[in-house]
Protein backbone atom coordinates (compact mmCIF):
# COMPACT_ATOMS: atom_id res chain seq x y z
CA UNK A 1 0.00 0.00 0.00
CA UNK A 2 1.36 3.42 -0.91
CA UNK A 3 1.05 6.67 0.97
CA UNK A 4 -1.13 9.03 -1.02
CA UNK A 5 -1.48 12.67 -0.06
CA UNK A 6 -4.44 14.51 -1.53
CA UNK A 7 -5.08 18.22 -1.20
CA UNK A 8 -8.20 20.06 -2.16
CA UNK A 9 -8.52 23.82 -2.15
CA UNK A 10 -11.92 25.39 -1.63
CA UNK A 11 -12.78 29.08 -1.79
CA UNK A 12 -15.93 30.36 -0.14
CA UNK A 13 -17.52 33.70 -0.91
CA UNK A 14 -18.78 35.37 2.24
CA UNK A 15 -20.79 38.55 2.73
CA UNK A 16 -18.21 40.04 5.13
CA UNK A 17 -15.22 39.23 7.35
CA UNK A 18 -17.18 38.86 10.56
CA UNK A 19 -16.54 35.82 12.76
CA UNK A 20 -20.17 34.71 12.46
CA UNK A 21 -19.99 34.69 8.64
CA UNK A 22 -16.83 32.60 8.75
CA UNK A 23 -18.40 30.18 11.23
CA UNK A 24 -21.50 29.75 9.03
CA UNK A 25 -19.44 29.25 5.86
CA UNK A 26 -17.20 26.64 7.50
CA UNK A 27 -20.24 24.85 8.91
CA UNK A 28 -21.73 24.61 5.42
CA UNK A 29 -18.42 23.39 3.98
CA UNK A 30 -17.86 20.75 6.65
CA UNK A 31 -21.41 19.44 6.33
CA UNK A 32 -20.82 18.59 2.65
CA UNK A 33 -17.95 16.15 3.27
CA UNK A 34 -17.41 13.15 5.54
CA UNK A 35 -15.80 13.95 8.90
CA UNK A 36 -12.73 11.88 7.98
CA UNK A 37 -12.05 14.15 4.98
CA UNK A 38 -10.63 16.88 7.22
CA UNK A 39 -7.23 16.53 8.82
CA UNK A 40 -6.41 20.24 8.76
CA UNK A 41 -7.94 23.47 7.57
CA UNK A 42 -6.03 26.65 6.76
CA UNK A 43 -7.56 30.02 6.16
CA UNK A 44 -6.06 32.75 4.02
CA UNK A 45 -7.42 36.26 4.21
CA UNK A 46 -5.00 37.40 1.51
CA UNK A 47 -2.60 40.33 1.53
CA UNK A 48 -5.38 42.70 0.46
CA UNK A 49 -6.89 42.30 3.95
CA UNK A 50 -3.64 42.68 5.89
CA UNK A 51 -4.51 46.23 6.97
CA UNK A 52 -7.98 45.27 8.28
CA UNK A 53 -8.68 44.73 11.92
CA UNK A 54 -9.91 41.19 12.67
CA UNK A 55 -13.69 41.07 12.78
CA UNK A 56 -14.14 44.48 11.17
CA UNK A 57 -15.92 45.42 7.97
CA UNK A 58 -13.29 47.99 6.97
N, C-alpha and C positions, 0 to 999 in steps of 0.2 A: 504494500500500500504506500502510495506517495503522499507527501505533504503538499496540499494545494492551498494557496492563499488567494482568496477572492476579495476584491474591494468593489464597492458600489458607491458612487457619489450621487447624492440626491440634493437638489436645491428646492427650497420651499419659498414661495412668495407669501409675505406676511403684510398685514396692513400697517404695521408700525414696529418699533423696536422694544416695545414694552414686554416685561417679563411674562405677563399673562398671555400675550400673543404667541410668544415662543413656546410656552407650556402647552397651549392648545395645538399648535402646529406639530410639535413633537409627539403629542398624544395621538394625533391623527396618523402620523407616519408610523409609529410603533404598532398601532392597531392593524396595519395592513400587512405585517410580516410576522412570521412565527417568532416567539421569544428567543429561540436559539440563534436567530439570524444576527443578533446584536452582541458583539463582544466589546466594542467601543463605539463612541460617537464623538465627533469633533465638530465644533462650530467655528465658523469663520465669518466675522462681521465685515471683513474687507478693509483695505486701507482707507477707503473713502469715508469710513465711519470712525476712524481713529480719533478724530477731534470731538466726537460726541460723548456726552456723559452717559454712563450705563443707565438704562431705563428711561432715557429722555426722548422726546420727539424732535429734538433739534440737533 
